[in-house]
Amino acid sequence: MQQRGYNFQSTNQNIQLTETAVINATTINETRFQFARNSNESLGNNAIATLNVSAAFSGCAVAAASCSSVGHAINERNSWELNNFTQIQHGMHNFKFGGRLRGVHIDDTSPGNFGGAWNITGGFGPQFDANNNPIAGTNVLLSSIDIDLAQLRPALAQSGLPNLWIPKTVRRVDAIPVLASGKLDLVGCKKLAEEALV
């Protein structure tokens, strides 16, 4: 959704210096220096909680212009490298020796998700009658976290979710039932949803 967007800026800078010195007729010395700076910056609003409904949408938990949850994230990497090599020619032979020094400094700040997030990953839709038509008012949301239905319903409606699929009841459970394979246990979810409607 548009509210989850944020600005991103990336810069890369690189400088290289080379100095070659002819010491005498048979000796050459070369020094190389390289400095690289990479910076990535993300700027978004992380003060507003986000609402993620699995396979439906991801947006702000309350009415807001932005809720990217990224915050002001900065990643900077500064690296340098110094090489020095000497080459000596002696008769038919050529000898080369030298050394290399490297250094890296990384500064990474990531204040993401300070506003929190509501993740709805399971539940049960409306019940169906004998003709397989949805029965209005029977959709129950199963959640392993506390959810304020008064805030959730307007947010789902604003996102464009059909009214038929907006839950009328929320049942707090310790965990969403899953099978041994890790998939959603639809039978277990249906049982919990039916118990909430009694």
Backbone as CSV, one residue per row, in Angstrom:
resi,resn,N_x,N_y,N_z,CA_x,CA_y,CA_z,C_x,C_y,C_z
1,MET,0.836,-1.186,0.000,0.000,0.000,0.000,0.877,1.245,0.000
2,GLN,0.300,2.344,-0.433,1.035,3.594,-0.560,1.598,4.069,0.772
3,GLN,0.867,3.825,1.861,1.314,4.288,3.181,2.587,3.611,3.640
4,ARG,2.917,2.450,3.071,4.114,1.722,3.498,5.379,2.197,2.776
5,GLY,5.242,3.168,1.864,6.384,3.653,1.108,7.324,4.504,1.953
6,TYR,8.561,4.650,1.491,9.539,5.506,2.170,10.604,5.929,1.164
7,ASN,11.337,6.979,1.513,12.395,7.489,0.650,13.684,6.718,0.893
8,PHE,14.418,6.471,-0.192,15.694,5.750,-0.107,16.730,6.480,-0.946
9,GLN,17.915,6.674,-0.363,18.991,7.363,-1.066,20.275,6.561,-0.916
10,SER,21.007,6.419,-2.011,22.257,5.669,-1.995,23.336,6.476,-2.697
11,THR,24.527,6.578,-2.082,25.652,7.278,-2.700,26.890,6.390,-2.619
12,ASN,27.709,6.453,-3.660,28.967,5.708,-3.722,30.066,6.654,-4.187
13,GLN,31.152,6.702,-3.445,32.281,7.550,-3.791,33.555,6.721,-3.715
14,ASN,34.457,6.964,-4.680,35.688,6.184,-4.743,36.825,7.071,-5.245
15,ILE,37.967,6.982,-4.584,39.136,7.729,-5.019,40.337,6.794,-5.049
16,GLN,41.155,6.911,-6.092,42.346,6.072,-6.247,43.540,6.957,-6.584
17,LEU,44.660,6.695,-5.930,45.903,7.414,-6.190,47.013,6.407,-6.463
18,THR,47.820,6.683,-7.461,48.949,5.803,-7.789,50.209,6.650,-7.982
19,GLU,51.294,6.204,-7.387,52.594,6.886,-7.548,53.636,5.843,-7.918
20,THR,54.295,6.054,-9.054,55.329,5.137,-9.523,56.672,5.872,-9.538
21,ALA,57.652,5.309,-8.859,58.977,5.939,-8.774,60.026,5.015,-9.391
22,VAL,60.821,5.561,-10.294,61.945,4.814,-10.866,63.160,5.092,-9.986
23,ILE,63.532,4.101,-9.196,64.627,4.281,-8.243,65.972,4.322,-8.982
24,ASN,66.174,3.395,-9.874,67.377,3.373,-10.716,67.040,2.571,-11.974
25,ALA,68.062,2.208,-12.717,67.843,1.535,-14.002,67.211,0.163,-13.853
26,THR,67.286,-0.435,-12.673,66.761,-1.803,-12.497,65.678,-1.899,-11.423
27,THR,65.329,-0.802,-10.778,64.388,-0.854,-9.639,63.247,0.144,-9.828
28,ILE,62.016,-0.353,-9.655,60.816,0.489,-9.728,59.997,0.249,-8.462
29,ASN,59.483,1.325,-7.865,58.615,1.224,-6.681,57.261,1.847,-7.023
30,GLU,56.189,1.121,-6.676,54.840,1.620,-6.960,54.001,1.602,-5.689
31,THR,53.339,2.728,-5.432,52.454,2.842,-4.271,51.052,3.181,-4.769
32,ARG,50.065,2.439,-4.268,48.669,2.684,-4.639,47.827,2.852,-3.386
33,PHE,46.903,3.812,-3.444,45.977,4.031,-2.329,44.568,4.163,-2.890
34,GLN,43.609,3.500,-2.224,42.210,3.572,-2.647,41.314,3.769,-1.434
35,PHE,40.352,4.692,-1.564,39.364,4.916,-0.502,37.979,4.850,-1.130
36,ALA,37.072,4.084,-0.494,35.704,3.941,-1.006,34.719,4.215,0.116
37,ARG,33.674,4.949,-0.212,32.623,5.256,0.761,31.272,4.938,0.135
38,ASN,30.516,4.085,0.809,29.172,3.711,0.369,28.184,4.084,1.465
39,SER,27.112,4.756,1.094,26.119,5.187,2.072,24.720,4.895,1.549
40,ASN,23.905,4.243,2.397,22.498,3.981,2.087,21.647,4.559,3.214
41,GLU,20.631,5.322,2.839,19.794,5.969,3.843,18.322,5.790,3.493
42,SER,17.550,5.313,4.460,16.101,5.159,4.291,15.408,6.074,5.289
43,LEU,14.400,6.796,4.830,13.698,7.730,5.699,12.207,7.464,5.615
44,GLY,11.659,6.924,6.707,10.233,6.623,6.759,9.699,6.843,8.157
45,ASN,8.400,6.743,8.293,7.743,6.966,9.577,7.595,5.636,10.303
46,ASN,8.283,5.494,11.441,8.163,4.253,12.212,7.443,4.477,13.532
47,ALA,6.701,5.600,13.647,5.983,5.887,14.891,4.575,5.298,14.893
48,ILE,4.092,4.860,13.720,2.734,4.326,13.592,2.798,2.811,13.429
49,ALA,1.982,2.100,14.161,1.940,0.640,14.055,1.417,0.220,12.681
50,THR,1.923,-0.902,12.187,1.461,-1.438,10.913,0.513,-2.612,11.153
51,LEU,-0.298,-2.868,10.163,-1.266,-3.967,10.233,-1.049,-4.849,9.015
52,ASN,-0.688,-6.113,9.245,-0.436,-7.060,8.165,-1.449,-8.203,8.257
53,VAL,-2.275,-8.300,7.254,-3.253,-9.391,7.185,-2.796,-10.342,6.091
54,SER,-2.470,-11.561,6.487,-1.909,-12.528,5.548,-2.810,-12.721,4.338
55,ALA,-2.191,-12.632,3.153,-2.862,-12.847,1.870,-3.951,-11.820,1.590
56,ALA,-3.935,-10.682,2.304,-4.943,-9.651,2.060,-4.283,-8.299,1.807
57,PHE,-3.651,-7.722,2.813,-3.032,-6.417,2.621,-2.071,-6.135,3.768
58,SER,-1.296,-5.067,3.565,-0.377,-4.574,4.590,-0.491,-3.065,4.596
59,GLY,-0.880,-2.489,5.722,-1.080,-1.041,5.793,-0.933,-0.528,7.202
60,CYS,-1.445,0.668,7.435,-1.355,1.299,8.758,-2.454,0.755,9.674
61,ALA,-2.124,0.597,10.951,-3.116,0.104,11.914,-4.162,1.171,12.223
62,VAL,-3.805,2.446,12.050,-4.744,3.557,12.235,-4.636,4.449,11.004
63,ALA,-5.592,5.361,10.859,-5.559,6.265,9.712,-4.325,7.159,9.798
64,ALA,-3.424,7.027,8.836,-2.190,7.818,8.820,-1.692,7.918,7.386
65,ALA,-0.945,9.014,7.116,-0.404,9.206,5.771,0.755,8.255,5.490
66,SER,1.466,7.843,6.541,2.633,6.984,6.341,2.869,6.111,7.562
67,CYS,3.253,4.864,7.310,3.601,3.932,8.399,4.559,2.883,7.855
68,SER,5.670,3.336,7.313,6.592,2.419,6.637,7.312,1.491,7.598
69,SER,7.404,1.861,8.877,8.085,1.101,9.929,9.591,1.033,9.736
70,VAL,10.126,1.777,8.753,11.563,1.761,8.498,12.299,2.712,9.422
71,GLY,11.720,3.887,9.668,12.407,4.890,10.464,13.541,5.523,9.674
72,HIS,14.466,6.155,10.381,15.625,6.779,9.722,16.792,5.804,9.818
73,ALA,16.905,4.933,8.835,17.932,3.882,8.824,19.121,4.342,7.989
74,ILE,20.314,4.151,8.523,21.537,4.573,7.838,22.551,3.431,7.867
75,ASN,23.136,3.166,6.710,24.227,2.196,6.628,25.370,2.842,5.869
76,GLU,26.506,3.019,6.561,27.684,3.619,5.941,28.859,2.658,6.032
77,ARG,29.576,2.528,4.929,30.756,1.665,4.885,31.918,2.463,4.296
78,ASN,32.963,2.628,5.073,34.183,3.293,4.629,35.303,2.261,4.603
79,SER,35.980,2.136,3.468,37.065,1.168,3.360,38.256,1.810,2.647
80,TRP,39.445,1.398,3.049,40.660,1.905,2.406,41.653,0.769,2.204
81,GLU,42.546,0.971,1.237,43.546,-0.042,0.936,44.824,0.662,0.463
82,LEU,45.956,0.241,1.022,47.257,0.795,0.667,48.167,-0.335,0.202
83,ASN,48.696,-0.211,-1.006,49.611,-1.211,-1.577,50.962,-0.558,-1.871
84,ASN,52.021,-1.291,-1.599,53.360,-0.831,-1.981,54.157,-2.026,-2.492
85,PHE,54.638,-1.921,-3.742,55.388,-3.011,-4.349,56.676,-2.465,-4.966
86,THR,57.719,-3.226,-4.821,59.011,-2.892,-5.434,59.395,-3.999,-6.403
87,GLN,59.838,-3.587,-7.580,60.224,-4.547,-8.606,61.696,-4.316,-8.973
88,ILE,62.482,-5.397,-8.918,63.916,-5.321,-9.209,64.249,-6.315,-10.312
89,GLN,64.959,-5.815,-11.312,65.404,-6.704,-12.390,66.895,-6.979,-12.210
90,HIS,67.206,-8.284,-12.203,68.598,-8.700,-12.024,68.925,-9.731,-13.103
91,GLY,69.617,-9.293,-14.123,69.941,-10.189,-15.238,68.678,-10.638,-15.945
92,MET,68.493,-11.944,-16.050,67.318,-12.511,-16.698,66.148,-12.690,-15.724
93,HIS,66.327,-12.282,-14.472,65.304,-12.507,-13.442,64.647,-11.191,-13.030
94,ASN,63.363,-11.324,-12.646,62.585,-10.169,-12.206,62.011,-10.493,-10.832
95,PHE,62.333,-9.706,-9.817,61.859,-9.935,-8.444,60.854,-8.843,-8.077
96,LYS,59.754,-9.279,-7.472,58.720,-8.325,-7.061,58.281,-8.670,-5.644
97,PHE,58.270,-7.681,-4.771,57.833,-7.902,-3.390,57.170,-6.627,-2.886
98,GLY,56.391,-6.791,-1.835,55.681,-5.628,-1.282,54.684,-6.046,-0.222
99,GLY,53.755,-5.164,0.050,52.768,-5.435,1.096,51.468,-4.683,0.837
100,ARG,50.452,-5.064,1.579,49.123,-4.463,1.429,48.487,-4.298,2.802
101,LEU,47.881,-3.139,3.030,47.127,-2.877,4.263,45.698,-2.524,3.879
102,ARG,44.753,-3.051,4.668,43.345,-2.766,4.410,42.638,-2.392,5.706
103,GLY,41.622,-1.573,5.585,40.808,-1.206,6.741,39.368,-0.974,6.329
104,VAL,38.426,-1.360,7.191,36.993,-1.188,6.913,36.309,-0.694,8.180
105,HIS,35.425,0.291,8.027,34.609,0.772,9.147,33.151,0.801,8.690
106,ILE,32.281,0.128,9.439,30.862,0.048,9.095,30.035,0.656,10.225
107,ASP,29.156,1.564,9.864,28.229,2.178,10.824,26.815,1.867,10.345
108,ASP,26.076,1.084,11.133,24.751,0.627,10.716,23.731,0.963,11.798
109,THR,22.769,1.817,11.466,21.701,2.195,12.388,20.372,1.799,11.763
110,SER,19.607,0.976,12.480,18.339,0.490,11.928,17.254,0.526,13.008
111,PRO,16.560,1.666,13.117,15.508,1.778,14.145,14.149,1.304,13.640
112,GLY,14.118,0.237,12.890,12.877,-0.221,12.273,11.879,-0.791,13.262
113,ASN,10.598,-0.622,12.918,9.470,-1.233,13.625,9.312,-0.751,15.063
114,PHE,9.730,0.484,15.356,9.543,1.004,16.701,8.067,1.253,17.010
115,GLY,7.266,1.434,15.968,5.844,1.665,16.180,5.072,0.379,16.439
116,GLY,5.704,-0.764,16.209,5.045,-2.049,16.424,4.277,-2.499,15.193
117,ALA,3.779,-3.708,15.251,3.034,-4.262,14.121,2.013,-5.272,14.622
118,TRP,0.891,-5.286,13.954,-0.131,-6.308,14.197,-0.076,-7.249,12.998
119,ASN,0.162,-8.516,13.263,0.219,-9.521,12.202,-0.913,-10.517,12.386
120,ILE,-1.763,-10.596,11.399,-2.892,-11.524,11.448,-2.613,-12.600,10.408
121,THR,-2.261,-13.792,10.894,-1.829,-14.841,9.979,-2.787,-16.011,9.896
122,GLY,-3.802,-16.018,10.676,-4.714,-17.153,10.626,-6.104,-16.734,11.047
123,GLY,-7.053,-17.603,10.850,-8.411,-17.284,11.241,-9.394,-18.126,10.463
124,PHE,-10.640,-17.755,10.561,-11.681,-18.526,9.902,-12.703,-17.562,9.327
125,GLY,-13.058,-17.771,8.084,-14.007,-16.892,7.421,-15.434,-17.184,7.858
126,PRO,-16.391,-16.650,7.117,-17.791,-16.842,7.502,-18.235,-18.292,7.327
127,GLN,-19.249,-18.663,8.097,-19.839,-19.983,7.925,-20.738,-19.965,6.683
128,PHE,-20.993,-21.145,6.136,-21.822,-21.254,4.943,-23.076,-22.061,5.263
129,ASP,-24.176,-21.679,4.586,-25.423,-22.425,4.793,-25.431,-23.663,3.891
130,ALA,-26.566,-24.361,3.841,-26.663,-25.603,3.064,-26.440,-25.383,1.569
131,ASN,-26.668,-24.142,1.085,-26.476,-23.827,-0.333,-25.103,-23.202,-0.606
132,ASN,-24.219,-23.325,0.380,-22.861,-22.771,0.271,-22.837,-21.255,0.108
133,ASN,-23.815,-20.585,0.695,-23.824,-19.126,0.730,-23.329,-18.663,2.097
134,PRO,-22.477,-17.613,2.125,-21.969,-17.132,3.414,-23.090,-16.623,4.303
135,ILE,-22.998,-16.934,5.572,-23.969,-16.458,6.554,-23.408,-15.178,7.156
136,ALA,-24.113,-14.067,6.931,-23.624,-12.769,7.403,-23.483,-12.768,8.929
137,GLY,-22.436,-12.136,9.407,-22.239,-11.976,10.849,-21.607,-13.157,11.538
138,THR,-21.136,-14.150,10.772,-20.563,-15.330,11.421,-19.050,-15.408,11.298
139,ASN,-18.427,-14.424,10.642,-16.970,-14.504,10.489,-16.277,-14.153,11.794
140,VAL,-15.353,-15.030,12.184,-14.632,-14.900,13.448,-13.137,-14.844,13.147
141,LEU,-12.455,-13.926,13.789,-11.010,-13.820,13.639,-10.337,-14.454,14.844
142,LEU,-9.474,-15.428,14.579,-8.674,-16.029,15.644,-7.338,-15.292,15.682
143,SER,-6.891,-14.905,16.868,-5.650,-14.142,16.974,-4.884,-14.576,18.215
144,SER,-3.559,-14.679,18.058,-2.704,-15.019,19.199,-2.193,-13.766,19.896
145,ILE,-2.632,-12.573,19.435,-2.284,-11.318,20.099,-3.565,-10.558,20.397
146,ASP,-3.498,-9.618,21.319,-4.672,-8.804,21.645,-4.936,-7.818,20.507
147,ILE,-6.182,-7.780,20.028,-6.568,-6.900,18.927,-7.794,-6.096,19.347
148,ASP,-7.738,-4.795,19.084,-8.867,-3.911,19.348,-9.769,-3.935,18.124
149,LEU,-10.902,-4.627,18.227,-11.810,-4.782,17.095,-12.328,-3.437,16.615
150,ALA,-12.496,-2.470,17.537,-12.995,-1.144,17.174,-12.019,-0.412,16.256
151,GLN,-10.737,-0.699,16.369,-9.745,-0.088,15.478,-9.530,-0.939,14.223
152,LEU,-9.612,-2.253,14.376,-9.343,-3.147,13.257,-10.385,-3.032,12.154
153,ARG,-11.665,-3.016,12.509,-12.725,-3.022,11.496,-12.642,-1.813,10.553
154,PRO,-12.487,-0.569,11.072,-12.375,0.570,10.145,-11.120,0.483,9.265
155,ALA,-10.032,-0.029,9.818,-8.789,-0.127,9.036,-8.962,-1.125,7.890
156,LEU,-9.606,-2.249,8.154,-9.856,-3.241,7.104,-10.815,-2.700,6.051
157,ALA,-11.848,-1.969,6.497,-12.809,-1.389,5.554,-12.135,-0.350,4.669
158,GLN,-11.257,0.461,5.261,-10.554,1.495,4.511,-9.616,0.886,3.470
159,SER,-9.091,-0.308,3.753,-8.167,-0.959,2.821,-8.872,-1.545,1.610
160,GLY,-10.220,-1.604,1.648,-10.962,-2.147,0.523,-11.382,-3.593,0.692
161,LEU,-11.139,-4.182,1.858,-11.542,-5.564,2.100,-13.074,-5.634,2.108
162,PRO,-13.662,-6.597,1.406,-15.130,-6.703,1.383,-15.691,-6.851,2.790
163,ASN,-16.828,-6.204,3.026,-17.448,-6.206,4.352,-17.750,-7.622,4.833
164,LEU,-18.032,-8.520,3.895,-18.343,-9.898,4.259,-17.170,-10.564,4.984
165,TRP,-15.944,-10.141,4.666,-14.762,-10.778,5.241,-14.182,-10.001,6.418
166,ILE,-14.790,-8.897,6.773,-14.333,-8.151,7.946,-14.901,-8.825,9.191
167,PRO,-14.043,-9.252,10.116,-14.527,-10.021,11.266,-15.463,-9.220,12.164
168,LYS,-16.480,-9.912,12.646,-17.414,-9.316,13.610,-17.018,-9.670,15.038
169,THR,-16.246,-10.768,15.155,-15.839,-11.266,16.472,-14.361,-11.624,16.439
170,VAL,-13.663,-11.340,17.534,-12.269,-11.736,17.670,-12.168,-12.685,18.857
171,ARG,-11.539,-13.818,18.629,-11.311,-14.743,19.733,-9.815,-14.847,19.987
172,ARG,-9.429,-14.527,21.207,-8.017,-14.591,21.603,-7.677,-16.041,21.930
173,VAL,-6.646,-16.572,21.255,-6.199,-17.948,21.490,-4.712,-17.926,21.814
174,ASP,-4.250,-18.964,22.488,-2.824,-19.045,22.820,-1.986,-19.197,21.564
175,ALA,-2.502,-19.952,20.598,-1.771,-20.165,19.349,-2.754,-20.555,18.263
176,ILE,-2.464,-20.160,17.019,-3.286,-20.554,15.878,-2.993,-22.025,15.585
177,PRO,-4.016,-22.881,15.494,-3.781,-24.315,15.257,-3.074,-24.573,13.925
178,VAL,-2.041,-25.385,13.982,-1.325,-25.788,12.771,-1.144,-27.300,12.779
179,LEU,-0.968,-27.863,11.595,-0.712,-29.294,11.451,0.770,-29.573,11.687
180,ALA,1.120,-30.842,11.750,2.524,-31.229,11.946,3.392,-30.720,10.792
181,SER,2.785,-30.532,9.618,3.520,-30.038,8.456,3.771,-28.543,8.518
182,GLY,3.142,-27.856,9.512,3.293,-26.411,9.630,2.181,-25.636,8.941
183,LYS,1.310,-26.341,8.185,0.197,-25.673,7.513,-0.935,-25.413,8.508
184,LEU,-1.808,-24.473,8.128,-2.935,-24.110,8.975,-3.871,-25.300,9.169
185,ASP,-4.251,-25.552,10.421,-5.186,-26.629,10.748,-6.603,-26.068,10.622
186,LEU,-7.228,-26.230,9.461,-8.547,-25.649,9.213,-9.621,-26.241,10.121
187,VAL,-9.512,-27.529,10.408,-10.498,-28.169,11.295,-10.388,-27.579,12.688
188,GLY,-9.160,-27.418,13.176,-8.960,-26.832,14.502,-9.421,-25.387,14.554
189,CYS,-9.164,-24.629,13.482,-9.611,-23.234,13.425,-11.138,-23.152,13.428
190,LYS,-11.764,-24.048,12.659,-13.226,-24.040,12.592,-13.829,-24.324,13.962
191,LYS,-13.236,-25.264,14.687,-13.750,-25.602,16.015,-13.652,-24.412,16.958
192,LEU,-12.513,-23.729,16.955,-12.341,-22.565,17.819,-13.298,-21.432,17.434
193,ALA,-13.498,-21.250,16.109,-14.405,-20.203,15.647,-15.849,-20.499,16.050
194,GLU,-16.240,-21.754,15.922,-17.610,-22.129,16.299,-17.842,-21.945,17.800
195,GLU,-16.815,-22.250,18.595,-16.936,-22.060,20.056,-17.119,-20.579,20.390
196,ALA,-16.509,-19.686,19.582,-16.629,-18.255,19.839,-18.012,-17.736,19.529
197,LEU,-18.746,-18.443,18.641,-20.082,-17.997,18.240,-21.166,-18.540,19.154
198,VAL,-20.815,-19.449,20.037,-21.842,-20.043,20.923,-22.197,-19.069,22.021
